[in-house]
Amino acid sequence: MRPAAEAGLTQFEKAAVAYMQPLLKPFSVIVVGGGLAGLSAACALAEAGYQVRLLEKRRYLGGRASSYEHPGTGEVIDNCQHVLLGNCVNLIDLYRRLGVSDAIRWFDRLTFVEPGGRRSILEPSFLPAPFHSMPAFLRAQAFSFSDKLAIGRGMSAFVARVPSDSEENFAQWLSRHGQTRGAIERFWKPVLVSALNEDPDRMSVHYAGQVIRKSLLLSPGAGRMGVPAIPLSELYRSAIDYLESRGGHVDLSSAPESFQWSDETQQWTVATPSQNFTSDAVVLALAFEGLGKLLPSLPRNPEADQLAKNLGCFGHSPITGIHLWFDREITDLEHAILLDATIQWMFHKSRLQPEKRRGEPGSYIELVVSASKSMVEMQRQEIIDLAQRELAEFFPLAAQAKLVKAAVVKEVRATYSIRPRLDLIRPTAVSPWPRAFLAGDWVATGWPATMEGAVRSGYLAAEAVSRAAGKPAHFMKPDLPPTGLMRLLP
Ligand SMILES: Cc1cc2nc3c(=O)[nH]c(=O)nc-3n(C[C@H](O)[C@H](O)[C@H](O)COP(=O)(O)OP(=O)(O)OC[C@H]3O[C@@H](n4cnc5c(N)ncnc54)[C@H](O)[C@@H]3O)c2cc1C
C-alpha cells in the first residue's frame, strides 16, 4: 500500500501515476474480514502475487469457525464443532494451501443411536454410486421397513437432478412425497437440519436436494465426513504466516471506519482508528449483518440502497453447542447422531483431538443442536440438565459419570436461514462500488451457509479482483466427479 496523500503532484502527474501504477507495483487489495471467506480470498490473491492486507476486527482469525479460551471453564473450546464433507473441494484446497490438511480426520461411517443405545451404521460398500450405502441402509434397525421404502422413494427423486428453487419448503416436499414419520424424524431431519441449520418448514427444497445428491448419492468420497483434530483457531492461525511470507499483512483487532473511492487515482482509502490505507481494490468478506453495519461508511448510490434492502431480507438461524467434561469416558464412539431427542449430534472431543487432550483425565464431549430456536430463551443450567438427561438415554455410563464442568455456547446468529427463494437476493461478488467485491457464505455461490460456501465466495471474489486487475485468474476447484452409475447421468 502507498501513503494516502500524493501531495504536490499536478493533475496530469497524478493521472500518469494512476495509469502507470499497475505496471510499477503489484495490484494491492484490502480484504476486510478474517473468516473463511476473507482468508480464502486473501490467500489466493497473495499466492498469485497481489499485495494483500487483511483487516480483522477480532484478535483472532476464523470468524464463525474459531476457538477461544472459555472464561467459565478455562478450556480452549471451538465456538462449535465444525465438520466438512469430501465434496468441500475448495475448503480442502484452502487447507492444502495452509499446510493443515493432516489436521483433518476423515470418517466413512455414520452411527445413528436410538434411545436405549441401539446403533445403526451407514457406510459405503462395494456397490457403485448411488447404491453404495444401500446394504448398510437396509441393515439399519433405526428405520422400519416402511421408513426405508419412503426414504428410498424420496432419495430417488434426487438421483437424476436437484430440483430448482421454488416457493415450496422441504416440509411440504416431504409430505408431497409420502414420507413416514420415522423417515422424517430419523433420517431427513438428522441429516438436513444439521447440514443446513434450518427446520424443514423453512428450508429450501433446492438446497435440501443438493445436500442429498452431492453428498449421499454422487460418490462414496463426496459423503465422507472430515473433523478437525485440533482447535479451529489453530487451523487458521497458519494463514498469518502464509500471507506474511507472500508479502501480505494481517492486522488483527482492526476494523475500518470509512471507505473512500477516488475516481482520480482509481484507489480506495480505507480508514481504521489507527491508520489509513490505500489499495487498488477491496474485498468485503463479512457476514451479511456485518456488511449491513458497514454500509453507512461506504459511498451511497442506488445499487447500495438496493443491497441494503436485500440484506434486510436475510434472517438468522441459531446453533447451540453444549460442552461437557466428565470424570470418565461415557462412550467408545467418536461421534454419533442421536435420534428422537433434542440433542442431534455427539462429538467425543477427547478422542477426536487426541494430541490436544492427551493426558487429560476423564472425557470431553460436545453436543450440538442445529436450528436450536427452542434453546435461545433457555437458561444455561436448564440446557445442561436436558443434555445430561438425554445423554444418559443413549449412553448409560453418562448416568454414573460425574459432570466436572460444562459450557453452553449459544450462537444465535450462527448462519443465515436458507429459506426458499433466498437465492433471488443473494448478490454475486460484484458490488455496488468500483473495484469493491463481496464475499461471505451468504453471497451467491450455489452453496448454503457452510465453510465450503464461504471459501467458494472468497475464491470467486479473488477471481473478480484478478479480472479488475486485467489478469484474469481461476481459483475455484472443480467439483468431485460422480462415480459408478451416477456418471451416466447429466
Ligand atoms: C455454531 C456454528 C456451527 C457451524 N457448523 C458448521 C459446520 O459444521 N460445517 C460448516 O461447513 N459450516 C458450519 N458453520 C457455518 C460456518 O462457520 C460459516 O458458514 C463460515 O464460517 C462463514 O465464514 P464467513 O467468512 O463467510 O463469515 P464469518 O466467519 O462471519 O467471517 C466474517 C469475519 O469478519 C469479521 N468482521 C466483522 N465486521 C468486521 C469489520 N467491520 N472489520 C473487520 N472485520 C470484521 C468478523 O470478526 C469475522 O471474523 C457453523 C457456524 C456456526 C456459527
PDBQT file of the ligand as one rigid body, heavy atoms in Angstrom, charges set to zero:
ROOT
HETATM    1  C1  LIG A 501     -22.139 -22.655  15.728  1.00  0.00    +0.000 C 
HETATM    2  C2  LIG A 501     -21.799 -22.855  14.286  1.00  0.00    +0.000 A 
HETATM    3  C3  LIG A 501     -21.628 -24.141  13.775  1.00  0.00    +0.000 A 
HETATM    4  C4  LIG A 501     -21.330 -24.305  12.420  1.00  0.00    +0.000 A 
HETATM    5  N1  LIG A 501     -21.089 -25.559  11.942  1.00  0.00    +0.000 NA
HETATM    6  C5  LIG A 501     -20.665 -25.699  10.664  1.00  0.00    +0.000 A 
HETATM    7  C6  LIG A 501     -20.239 -26.968  10.189  1.00  0.00    +0.000 A 
HETATM    8  O1  LIG A 501     -20.226 -27.960  10.908  1.00  0.00    +0.000 OA
HETATM    9  N2  LIG A 501     -19.829 -27.050   8.887  1.00  0.00    +0.000 N 
HETATM   10  C7  LIG A 501     -19.805 -25.967   8.065  1.00  0.00    +0.000 A 
HETATM   11  O2  LIG A 501     -19.394 -26.101   6.902  1.00  0.00    +0.000 OA
HETATM   12  N3  LIG A 501     -20.193 -24.745   8.500  1.00  0.00    +0.000 NA
HETATM   13  C8  LIG A 501     -20.611 -24.587   9.765  1.00  0.00    +0.000 A 
HETATM   14  N4  LIG A 501     -20.971 -23.359  10.224  1.00  0.00    +0.000 N 
HETATM   15  C9  LIG A 501     -21.032 -22.239   9.269  1.00  0.00    +0.000 C 
HETATM   16  C10 LIG A 501     -19.648 -21.659   9.016  1.00  0.00    +0.000 C 
HETATM   17  O3  LIG A 501     -18.976 -21.408  10.225  1.00  0.00    +0.000 OA
HETATM   18  C11 LIG A 501     -19.814 -20.342   8.275  1.00  0.00    +0.000 C 
HETATM   19  O4  LIG A 501     -20.622 -20.538   7.125  1.00  0.00    +0.000 OA
HETATM   20  C12 LIG A 501     -18.484 -19.759   7.801  1.00  0.00    +0.000 C 
HETATM   21  O5  LIG A 501     -17.516 -19.862   8.794  1.00  0.00    +0.000 OA
HETATM   22  C13 LIG A 501     -18.725 -18.304   7.406  1.00  0.00    +0.000 C 
HETATM   23  O6  LIG A 501     -17.500 -17.696   7.043  1.00  0.00    +0.000 OA
HETATM   24  P1  LIG A 501     -17.509 -16.196   6.502  1.00  0.00    +0.000 P 
HETATM   25  O7  LIG A 501     -16.089 -15.826   6.272  1.00  0.00    +0.000 OA
HETATM   26  O8  LIG A 501     -18.474 -16.076   5.401  1.00  0.00    +0.000 OA
HETATM   27  O9  LIG A 501     -18.116 -15.304   7.695  1.00  0.00    +0.000 OA
HETATM   28  P2  LIG A 501     -17.528 -15.049   9.152  1.00  0.00    +0.000 P 
HETATM   29  O10 LIG A 501     -16.939 -16.294   9.694  1.00  0.00    +0.000 OA
HETATM   30  O11 LIG A 501     -18.650 -14.424   9.933  1.00  0.00    +0.000 OA
HETATM   31  O12 LIG A 501     -16.361 -14.019   8.937  1.00  0.00    +0.000 OA
HETATM   32  C14 LIG A 501     -16.528 -12.623   8.942  1.00  0.00    +0.000 C 
HETATM   33  C15 LIG A 501     -15.333 -12.018   9.663  1.00  0.00    +0.000 C 
HETATM   34  O13 LIG A 501     -15.421 -10.596   9.554  1.00  0.00    +0.000 OA
HETATM   35  C16 LIG A 501     -15.047 -10.027  10.795  1.00  0.00    +0.000 C 
HETATM   36  N5  LIG A 501     -15.622  -8.684  10.825  1.00  0.00    +0.000 N 
HETATM   37  C17 LIG A 501     -16.914  -8.328  11.019  1.00  0.00    +0.000 A 
HETATM   38  N6  LIG A 501     -17.033  -6.993  10.923  1.00  0.00    +0.000 NA
HETATM   39  C18 LIG A 501     -15.807  -6.502  10.659  1.00  0.00    +0.000 A 
HETATM   40  C19 LIG A 501     -15.296  -5.201  10.448  1.00  0.00    +0.000 A 
HETATM   41  N7  LIG A 501     -16.088  -4.129  10.499  1.00  0.00    +0.000 N 
HETATM   42  N8  LIG A 501     -13.982  -5.076  10.196  1.00  0.00    +0.000 NA
HETATM   43  C20 LIG A 501     -13.146  -6.147  10.166  1.00  0.00    +0.000 A 
HETATM   44  N9  LIG A 501     -13.590  -7.409  10.357  1.00  0.00    +0.000 NA
HETATM   45  C21 LIG A 501     -14.897  -7.581  10.595  1.00  0.00    +0.000 A 
HETATM   46  C22 LIG A 501     -15.625 -10.985  11.811  1.00  0.00    +0.000 C 
HETATM   47  O14 LIG A 501     -14.994 -10.835  13.077  1.00  0.00    +0.000 OA
HETATM   48  C23 LIG A 501     -15.316 -12.330  11.151  1.00  0.00    +0.000 C 
HETATM   49  O15 LIG A 501     -14.040 -12.811  11.509  1.00  0.00    +0.000 OA
HETATM   50  C24 LIG A 501     -21.259 -23.172  11.569  1.00  0.00    +0.000 A 
HETATM   51  C25 LIG A 501     -21.416 -21.895  12.089  1.00  0.00    +0.000 A 
HETATM   52  C26 LIG A 501     -21.659 -21.733  13.428  1.00  0.00    +0.000 A 
HETATM   53  C27 LIG A 501     -21.767 -20.345  13.984  1.00  0.00    +0.000 C 
ENDROOT
TORSDOF 0
